[in-house]
């Protein structure tokens, strides 16, 4: 999905859900990219929460994940602010990542 600025409607990034396979299980993960000038302003957290909520309201998955490069501190903070918890280290597309996630039950209690 396209992410646009509330101020001027400018396209500032993209965010969406991706089917991934971890430990031989089909799962769903949030992926988000924003233009540099829009990072650190809360937009990533707002978008991540909206995508998380959409996933639990409209899709049958019991867990929503985020696979994050270990040095991407900003994305780790977005995951944490979106109520995701660190689960484990993993590999995604042959790259080392940190796996964060939230279950449907955890989401219901927010």
Residue, then its C-alpha position, 0 to 999 in steps of 0.5 A: x500500500x502507498x503511504x502518503x503525507x497528511x500535509x500535502x498528499x505526497x507519496x512518502x513510502x510503501x507498507x504492506x503484508x508479506x507471506x513469509x516462511x519461517x521454520x517451515x510455517x507460512x506466516x505473515x509479516x509487515x514490511x514498511x519503507x519510508x522516505x528519509x525525510x519522513x522517518x522519526x516522526x511517528x509515521x512508521x508506527x502509525x502505518x505499522x499499527x494500521x496494517x497490524x489491525x487490518x491483518x487481525x480484522x480481515x485475515x485468518x493469521x494468528x500472529x503478525x511478524x516483523x523481520x528486522x535487520x539487527x542494526x535497524x534500531x528505528x525499525x525495532x522501535x517501530x515494532x515495539x511501539x506497535x506492541x510487538x515483542x522480540x521472539x527470536x533471531x532468524x533468517x529471511x531471504x538468507x539474511x540474518x534478522x530479528x523476528x518480532x511479533x504479536x498474536x491475535x490474543x495479545x492484540x485483542x487485549x490492547 
